[in-house]
Amino acid sequence: MFERLRERFEGILSLLRRKGKLSEEDVDNALRQIRLALLEADVHYKVVKDLLSKVREKALKEEVLSSISPADQVLKILYEELVGVMKGGAPRLSSSSEPPSLYMLVGLQGSGKTTTAVKLAKLLKKDGKRVVLVAADVKRPAAKEQLETLSKPLDFQVVGGKTPFDAVSSGIRLAKERLCEAIIVDSAGRLHIDEEMLSELRELEKQFNFQEILLVVDSMMGQEALKVGSAFAEAVNLTGVILTKLDGDARGGAALSMSYVLGKPIRFVGVGERIDDLEPFYPDRIVSRILGMGDVATLVERISSVVEEKKAKEIGKKLKKAEFTMEDLLEYLRQMKSMGPLDQLLDMIPGFSKLKRRFGEVNVDERNLKHIEAIILSMTPEERRRPEIIKGSRKRRIAMGSGTSVQLVNQVLKQYEEVKEMLKKFSKGGGKIKLPFV
């Protein structure tokens, strides 16, 4: 996620940190590089211009240039302004005083709208709400069947109709009959902006009282996403945006530009293909990742969704203190399938991107997680707590006990040590992770 932009920012900030004090020329040189990095990331030119103008004004103040750590002060300013650009909305959807609440998703075909409808329904279900899904795209072949297939494992009721208006009306009737609190309408989508489609959405908005109308847009479209968003914003009263495929977005142009240009907050982001891979959008967390500072808050939330609260707090403390053991690693691996791809989780750890550049990719093939679990289980409790004591004879015993090889045992130990080394390197005083302005 945003790999290119993060690498560019880390390089620019690293150069600034090499200077004891910053001059106006130093700041301007850095801002020129940041401007180029943002434009290459397909960020809208107006966003870049306004952002850097604010950063420059604040960065050239005397208290910044003459501070003990001016580079960190510039980073703080950049962080705050980027958060301001990437406005996020309320993490919870607004509700009607008289259930059911009605939500409509709009967007182009291929943006992930139907999948997002089910993901959003799953989020509402976690909040204790019963949900009805409405297939309102009556022209796309098998649109209702697709929604039913995706919804089947979660046991959501899917309603259709001869017209979009019939479908929504049927959904409202069913929701009232079954005392459901929410209805999600998967509206018509086309490959391109279509006036007939927009007209249909206008009529739906007039006829029904939607609590939220959310635009679903593919983040990998870059600035094209802004054109799409503008067309929908002119047609209906959008209350927010859902960005899909953010996990595959190496540039970040849409995420950095959408709210600023449209004036609509980003509410949720899709970060994977699984039904659970829809998250509330928090600008401060995304900016932390872009600036290479990690995202421990989201990491702990991911963990807490699959482990008890007490355990989640313990894991969070250990991550911050860089004190995790092989026993903790085993716990992580057992929860991995529920929490998402390993590379996503590791990228949330502050400084992990620097570790990858120093040591190369730190990969654990998820297909081999069972082998890794078997290796750790073959260790004694003492070996799990103190892996440094595992030498030749112990490795052979562990390999034999786990049905693997000494080579694989070595790989697991190496990966563990690399992550441990990274956490030590980017820790300061009392084991706390060093954030530039904390």
DOSE-692505 format. One record per residue (C-alpha): residue number from 1; residue in three letters; x, y, z. Coordinates in steps of 0.05 Angstrom, whole numbers, plus 5000, padded with zeros to 4 digits. Layout:
REM residues N
<NUM ALA <X Y Z>>,
...
END
This chain:
REM residues 438
<1 MET <5000 5000 5000>>,
<2 PHE <5031 5066 4977>>,
<3 GLU <5099 5033 4971>>,
<4 ARG <5128 5082 4920>>,
<5 LEU <5105 5144 4957>>,
<6 ARG <5131 5117 5024>>,
<7 GLU <5199 5101 4995>>,
<8 ARG <5205 5171 4964>>,
<9 PHE <5184 5206 5029>>,
<10 GLU <5231 5164 5071>>,
<11 GLY <5289 5182 5025>>,
<12 ILE <5273 5256 5027>>,
<13 LEU <5265 5258 5102>>,
<14 SER <5329 5218 5111>>,
<15 LEU <5368 5272 5073>>,
<16 LEU <5337 5326 5117>>,
<17 ARG <5358 5289 5180>>,
<18 ARG <5431 5290 5159>>,
<19 LYS <5431 5366 5166>>,
<20 GLY <5441 5397 5235>>,
<21 LYS <5399 5458 5218>>,
<22 LEU <5355 5473 5159>>,
<23 SER <5358 5534 5114>>,
<24 GLU <5302 5561 5071>>,
<25 GLU <5338 5530 5011>>,
<26 ASP <5339 5462 5046>>,
<27 VAL <5264 5465 5057>>,
<28 ASP <5250 5487 4986>>,
<29 ASN <5293 5431 4958>>,
<30 ALA <5256 5380 5000>>,
<31 LEU <5189 5408 4980>>,
<32 ARG <5207 5404 4906>>,
<33 GLN <5223 5330 4915>>,
<34 ILE <5159 5320 4954>>,
<35 ARG <5120 5355 4899>>,
<36 LEU <5150 5310 4846>>,
<37 ALA <5136 5248 4888>>,
<38 LEU <5063 5268 4897>>,
<39 LEU <5052 5283 4824>>,
<40 GLU <5084 5217 4805>>,
<41 ALA <5036 5184 4853>>,
<42 ASP <4979 5214 4811>>,
<43 VAL <4957 5262 4865>>,
<44 HIS <4914 5319 4837>>,
<45 TYR <4957 5380 4821>>,
<46 LYS <4911 5427 4862>>,
<47 VAL <4920 5382 4923>>,
<48 VAL <4995 5383 4915>>,
<49 LYS <4997 5459 4906>>,
<50 ASP <4954 5474 4966>>,
<51 LEU <4987 5422 5011>>,
<52 LEU <5059 5445 4998>>,
<53 SER <5040 5518 5004>>,
<54 LYS <5015 5505 5075>>,
<55 VAL <5075 5461 5092>>,
<56 ARG <5124 5513 5068>>,
<57 GLU <5091 5569 5107>>,
<58 LYS <5095 5530 5172>>,
<59 ALA <5164 5499 5159>>,
<60 LEU <5198 5566 5147>>,
<61 LYS <5180 5593 5216>>,
<62 GLU <5241 5609 5258>>,
<63 GLU <5222 5560 5314>>,
<64 VAL <5223 5503 5264>>,
<65 LEU <5288 5521 5228>>,
<66 SER <5325 5533 5293>>,
<67 SER <5297 5474 5332>>,
<68 ILE <5341 5417 5357>>,
<69 SER <5309 5368 5307>>,
<70 PRO <5283 5411 5249>>,
<71 ALA <5274 5351 5202>>,
<72 ASP <5226 5319 5253>>,
<73 GLN <5189 5385 5258>>,
<74 VAL <5181 5386 5182>>,
<75 LEU <5156 5314 5185>>,
<76 LYS <5105 5334 5239>>,
<77 ILE <5080 5391 5195>>,
<78 LEU <5076 5346 5134>>,
<79 TYR <5039 5293 5174>>,
<80 GLU <4987 5343 5200>>,
<81 GLU <4974 5373 5131>>,
<82 LEU <4968 5305 5097>>,
<83 VAL <4917 5284 5150>>,
<84 GLY <4879 5348 5136>>,
<85 VAL <4878 5332 5061>>,
<86 MET <4854 5261 5072>>,
<87 LYS <4791 5277 5109>>,
<88 GLY <4755 5217 5138>>,
<89 GLY <4683 5211 5157>>,
<90 ALA <4648 5181 5218>>,
<91 PRO <4669 5108 5226>>,
<92 ARG <4596 5089 5237>>,
<93 LEU <4539 5099 5188>>,
<94 SER <4483 5145 5208>>,
<95 SER <4418 5110 5228>>,
<96 SER <4345 5126 5219>>,
<97 SER <4304 5142 5281>>,
<98 GLU <4253 5093 5252>>,
<99 PRO <4287 5029 5227>>,
<100 PRO <4303 5004 5177>>,
<101 SER <4360 5050 5156>>,
<102 LEU <4369 5053 5081>>,
<103 TYR <4438 5056 5049>>,
<104 MET <4454 5059 4975>>,
<105 LEU <4521 5043 4942>>,
<106 VAL <4535 5076 4875>>,
<107 GLY <4593 5069 4827>>,
<108 LEU <4618 5041 4761>>,
<109 GLN <4616 4968 4743>>,
<110 GLY <4681 4934 4763>>,
<111 SER <4694 4980 4822>>,
<112 GLY <4678 4925 4871>>,
<113 LYS <4609 4952 4890>>,
<114 THR <4573 4886 4897>>,
<115 THR <4628 4855 4939>>,
<116 THR <4631 4919 4981>>,
<117 ALA <4556 4914 4994>>,
<118 VAL <4567 4846 5027>>,
<119 LYS <4629 4870 5064>>,
<120 LEU <4589 4929 5091>>,
<121 ALA <4532 4883 5111>>,
<122 LYS <4583 4841 5149>>,
<123 LEU <4607 4903 5187>>,
<124 LEU <4536 4921 5205>>,
<125 LYS <4524 4850 5228>>,
<126 LYS <4584 4855 5275>>,
<127 ASP <4549 4916 5305>>,
<128 GLY <4489 4872 5320>>,
<129 LYS <4446 4895 5262>>,
<130 ARG <4404 4850 5218>>,
<131 VAL <4413 4868 5144>>,
<132 VAL <4374 4859 5080>>,
<133 LEU <4412 4866 5013>>,
<134 VAL <4377 4894 4952>>,
<135 ALA <4399 4877 4881>>,
<136 ALA <4376 4940 4845>>,
<137 ASP <4417 4930 4781>>,
<138 VAL <4362 4896 4741>>,
<139 LYS <4398 4902 4673>>,
<140 ARG <4464 4868 4690>>,
<141 PRO <4458 4793 4678>>,
<142 ALA <4460 4751 4742>>,
<143 ALA <4470 4813 4787>>,
<144 LYS <4422 4785 4839>>,
<145 GLU <4454 4715 4835>>,
<146 GLN <4523 4745 4847>>,
<147 LEU <4498 4781 4909>>,
<148 GLU <4465 4717 4933>>,
<149 THR <4529 4676 4923>>,
<150 LEU <4571 4725 4962>>,
<151 SER <4519 4731 5017>>,
<152 LYS <4504 4657 5026>>,
<153 PRO <4559 4642 5077>>,
<154 LEU <4534 4700 5120>>,
<155 ASP <4460 4682 5113>>,
<156 PHE <4437 4751 5088>>,
<157 GLN <4370 4756 5053>>,
<158 VAL <4376 4783 4982>>,
<159 VAL <4317 4817 4947>>,
<160 GLY <4308 4835 4874>>,
<161 GLY <4253 4862 4829>>,
<162 LYS <4231 4878 4758>>,
<163 THR <4254 4950 4767>>,
<164 PRO <4303 4983 4816>>,
<165 PHE <4243 5016 4850>>,
<166 ASP <4207 4949 4859>>,
<167 ALA <4271 4919 4887>>,
<168 VAL <4281 4973 4939>>,
<169 SER <4207 4972 4959>>,
<170 SER <4210 4897 4967>>,
<171 GLY <4272 4904 5010>>,
<172 ILE <4237 4954 5056>>,
<173 ARG <4176 4910 5064>>,
<174 LEU <4219 4849 5081>>,
<175 ALA <4262 4888 5130>>,
<176 LYS <4200 4913 5166>>,
<177 GLU <4170 4843 5168>>,
<178 ARG <4234 4813 5197>>,
<179 LEU <4250 4872 5241>>,
<180 CYS <4316 4885 5205>>,
<181 GLU <4353 4949 5222>>,
<182 ALA <4390 4961 5156>>,
<183 ILE <4380 4955 5081>>,
<184 ILE <4439 4960 5033>>,
<185 VAL <4421 4975 4960>>,
<186 ASP <4470 4952 4907>>,
<187 SER <4451 5001 4852>>,
<188 ALA <4462 4996 4777>>,
<189 GLY <4533 5002 4750>>,
<190 ARG <4561 5013 4681>>,
<191 LEU <4631 5009 4651>>,
<192 HIS <4629 5084 4639>>,
<193 ILE <4589 5144 4663>>,
<194 ASP <4520 5135 4633>>,
<195 GLU <4465 5188 4636>>,
<196 GLU <4411 5135 4640>>,
<197 MET <4445 5106 4702>>,
<198 LEU <4453 5174 4735>>,
<199 SER <4380 5191 4720>>,
<200 GLU <4359 5126 4753>>,
<201 LEU <4399 5142 4815>>,
<202 ARG <4368 5212 4819>>,
<203 GLU <4298 5181 4817>>,
<204 LEU <4316 5130 4871>>,
<205 GLU <4341 5186 4915>>,
<206 LYS <4277 5225 4905>>,
<207 GLN <4232 5166 4919>>,
<208 PHE <4267 5137 4980>>,
<209 ASN <4297 5167 5042>>,
<210 PHE <4369 5142 5042>>,
<211 GLN <4410 5154 5106>>,
<212 GLU <4474 5147 5066>>,
<213 ILE <4493 5146 4992>>,
<214 LEU <4564 5121 4986>>,
<215 LEU <4607 5123 4924>>,
<216 VAL <4647 5059 4913>>,
<217 VAL <4710 5073 4872>>,
<218 ASP <4772 5034 4853>>,
<219 SER <4831 5069 4885>>,
<220 MET <4877 5044 4830>>,
<221 MET <4842 5088 4779>>,
<222 GLY <4883 5148 4804>>,
<223 GLN <4858 5215 4778>>,
<224 GLU <4806 5181 4734>>,
<225 ALA <4771 5164 4800>>,
<226 LEU <4762 5239 4812>>,
<227 LYS <4725 5247 4746>>,
<228 VAL <4680 5189 4763>>,
<229 GLY <4668 5216 4833>>,
<230 SER <4651 5286 4807>>,
<231 ALA <4598 5257 4759>>,
<232 PHE <4564 5218 4815>>,
<233 ALA <4569 5277 4864>>,
<234 GLU <4532 5321 4814>>,
<235 ALA <4478 5269 4805>>,
<236 VAL <4462 5251 4877>>,
<237 ASN <4477 5275 4947>>,
<238 LEU <4537 5233 4965>>,
<239 THR <4551 5226 5039>>,
<240 GLY <4619 5193 5031>>,
<241 VAL <4667 5149 4992>>,
<242 ILE <4689 5077 4998>>,
<243 LEU <4757 5064 4965>>,
<244 THR <4767 4992 4943>>,
<245 LYS <4832 4955 4926>>,
<246 LEU <4873 5000 4970>>,
<247 ASP <4919 4941 4986>>,
<248 GLY <4941 4941 4913>>,
<249 ASP <4950 5016 4907>>,
<250 ALA <5025 5030 4904>>,
<251 ARG <5015 5103 4886>>,
<252 GLY <4959 5132 4929>>,
<253 GLY <4934 5187 4883>>,
<254 ALA <4860 5173 4894>>,
<255 ALA <4865 5166 4969>>,
<256 LEU <4904 5231 4975>>,
<257 SER <4859 5271 4928>>,
<258 MET <4788 5245 4934>>,
<259 SER <4763 5280 4997>>,
<260 TYR <4799 5346 4981>>,
<261 VAL <4773 5351 4910>>,
<262 LEU <4702 5324 4920>>,
<263 GLY <4691 5353 4989>>,
<264 LYS <4665 5285 5011>>,
<265 PRO <4698 5244 5066>>,
<266 ILE <4727 5175 5055>>,
<267 ARG <4687 5129 5101>>,
<268 PHE <4714 5059 5089>>,
<269 VAL <4771 5026 5051>>,
<270 GLY <4776 4957 5020>>,
<271 VAL <4843 4925 5037>>,
<272 GLY <4835 4854 5009>>,
<273 GLU <4790 4804 4976>>,
<274 ARG <4762 4772 5039>>,
<275 ILE <4693 4791 5065>>,
<276 ASP <4726 4819 5128>>,
<277 ASP <4773 4864 5088>>,
<278 LEU <4733 4928 5095>>,
<279 GLU <4757 4978 5147>>,
<280 PRO <4737 5047 5172>>,
<281 PHE <4781 5100 5142>>,
<282 TYR <4827 5136 5191>>,
<283 PRO <4869 5190 5156>>,
<284 ASP <4921 5193 5211>>,
<285 ARG <4935 5119 5206>>,
<286 ILE <4942 5120 5130>>,
<287 VAL <4988 5180 5133>>,
<288 SER <5031 5144 5186>>,
<289 ARG <5040 5087 5137>>,
<290 ILE <5057 5134 5079>>,
<291 LEU <5110 5168 5121>>,
<292 GLY <5140 5101 5143>>,
<293 MET <5117 5107 5216>>,
<294 GLY <5075 5043 5215>>,
<295 ASP <5005 5034 5242>>,
<296 VAL <5006 4999 5309>>,
<297 ALA <4934 5020 5325>>,
<298 THR <4905 4984 5265>>,
<299 LEU <4950 4924 5277>>,
<300 VAL <4925 4917 5349>>,
<301 GLU <4853 4925 5324>>,
<302 ARG <4863 4869 5274>>,
<303 ILE <4891 4825 5329>>,
<304 SER <4836 4844 5378>>,
<305 SER <4783 4823 5328>>,
<306 VAL <4806 4751 5334>>,
<307 VAL <4834 4747 5404>>,
<308 GLU <4807 4769 5471>>,
<309 GLU <4817 4841 5493>>,
<310 LYS <4867 4824 5548>>,
<311 LYS <4911 4786 5500>>,
<312 ALA <4906 4842 5448>>,
<313 LYS <4932 4892 5499>>,
<314 GLU <4990 4846 5517>>,
<315 ILE <5008 4838 5443>>,
<316 GLY <5005 4914 5433>>,
<317 LYS <5052 4926 5492>>,
<318 LYS <5101 4874 5467>>,
<319 LEU <5102 4903 5397>>,
<320 LYS <5117 4972 5426>>,
<321 LYS <5171 4944 5472>>,
<322 ALA <5201 4896 5420>>,
<323 GLU <5197 4840 5471>>,
<324 PHE <5159 4786 5434>>,
<325 THR <5182 4713 5437>>,
<326 MET <5172 4651 5395>>,
<327 GLU <5110 4636 5436>>,
<328 ASP <5082 4703 5414>>,
<329 LEU <5101 4687 5342>>,
<330 LEU <5063 4622 5347>>,
<331 GLU <5002 4660 5372>>,
<332 TYR <5007 4708 5313>>,
<333 LEU <5013 4651 5263>>,
<334 ARG <4952 4616 5290>>,
<335 GLN <4911 4679 5280>>,
<336 MET <4942 4697 5213>>,
<337 LYS <4886 4673 5168>>,
<338 SER <4836 4715 5207>>,
<339 MET <4879 4777 5208>>,
<340 GLY <4900 4781 5135>>,
<341 PRO <4963 4772 5094>>,
<342 LEU <5028 4773 5134>>,
<343 ASP <5061 4827 5091>>,
<344 GLN <5003 4875 5107>>,
<345 LEU <5011 4862 5182>>,
<346 LEU <5086 4872 5182>>,
<347 ASP <5080 4936 5142>>,
<348 MET <5040 4965 5201>>,
<349 ILE <5102 4959 5246>>,
<350 PRO <5141 5025 5249>>,
<351 GLY <5204 5022 5207>>,
<352 PHE <5189 4956 5174>>,
<353 SER <5198 4985 5104>>,
<354 LYS <5269 5005 5124>>,
<355 LEU <5282 4935 5148>>,
<356 LYS <5261 4907 5081>>,
<357 ARG <5309 4952 5045>>,
<358 ARG <5365 4932 5092>>,
<359 PHE <5353 4857 5096>>,
<360 GLY <5310 4844 5035>>,
<361 GLU <5240 4818 5037>>,
<362 VAL <5220 4784 5102>>,
<363 ASN <5173 4732 5075>>,
<364 VAL <5134 4675 5106>>,
<365 ASP <5097 4635 5054>>,
<366 GLU <5027 4628 5082>>,
<367 ARG <5022 4559 5051>>,
<368 ASN <5077 4538 5098>>,
<369 LEU <5046 4565 5162>>,
<370 LYS <5030 4494 5185>>,
<371 HIS <5103 4475 5178>>,
<372 ILE <5125 4536 5217>>,
<373 GLU <5074 4522 5271>>,
<374 ALA <5099 4450 5276>>,
<375 ILE <5171 4475 5283>>,
<376 ILE <5153 4522 5341>>,
<377 LEU <5112 4468 5375>>,
<378 SER <5171 4421 5371>>,
<379 MET <5212 4470 5412>>,
<380 THR <5215 4465 5488>>,
<381 PRO <5183 4522 5528>>,
<382 GLU <5254 4547 5543>>,
<383 GLU <5273 4547 5469>>,
<384 ARG <5210 4586 5451>>,
<385 ARG <5227 4639 5503>>,
<386 ARG <5302 4640 5486>>,
<387 PRO <5311 4620 5413>>,
<388 GLU <5384 4641 5416>>,
<389 ILE <5400 4575 5453>>,
<390 ILE <5378 4534 5392>>,
<391 LYS <5442 4507 5361>>,
<392 GLY <5461 4447 5318>>,
<393 SER <5434 4387 5358>>,
<394 ARG <5372 4424 5380>>,
<395 LYS <5357 4444 5308>>,
<396 ARG <5363 4372 5286>>,
<397 ARG <5316 4350 5341>>,
<398 ILE <5265 4404 5324>>,
<399 ALA <5269 4387 5249>>,
<400 MET <5257 4314 5264>>,
<401 GLY <5200 4328 5312>>,
<402 SER <5165 4374 5264>>,
<403 GLY <5175 4331 5202>>,
<404 THR <5213 4387 5167>>,
<405 SER <5286 4402 5154>>,
<406 VAL <5342 4438 5190>>,
<407 GLN <5342 4487 5132>>,
<408 LEU <5270 4507 5146>>,
<409 VAL <5284 4512 5221>>,
<410 ASN <5341 4559 5204>>,
<411 GLN <5295 4601 5160>>,
<412 VAL <5243 4608 5215>>,
<413 LEU <5296 4629 5265>>,
<414 LYS <5326 4679 5216>>,
<415 GLN <5258 4711 5201>>,
<416 TYR <5244 4716 5276>>,
<417 GLU <5311 4749 5288>>,
<418 GLU <5303 4798 5231>>,
<419 VAL <5237 4824 5257>>,
<420 LYS <5266 4827 5328>>,
<421 GLU <5326 4865 5302>>,
<422 MET <5280 4915 5267>>,
<423 LEU <5239 4927 5330>>,
<424 LYS <5303 4939 5370>>,
<425 LYS <5332 4985 5318>>,
<426 PHE <5271 5029 5317>>,
<427 SER <5260 5032 5392>>,
<428 LYS <5284 5084 5440>>,
<429 GLY <5286 5090 5516>>,
<430 GLY <5245 5041 5556>>,
<431 GLY <5232 4999 5495>>,
<432 LYS <5182 5049 5466>>,
<433 ILE <5177 5057 5391>>,
<434 LYS <5208 5123 5370>>,
<435 LEU <5158 5166 5333>>,
<436 PRO <5187 5231 5306>>,
<437 PHE <5142 5278 5345>>,
<438 VAL <5119 5239 5406>>,
END
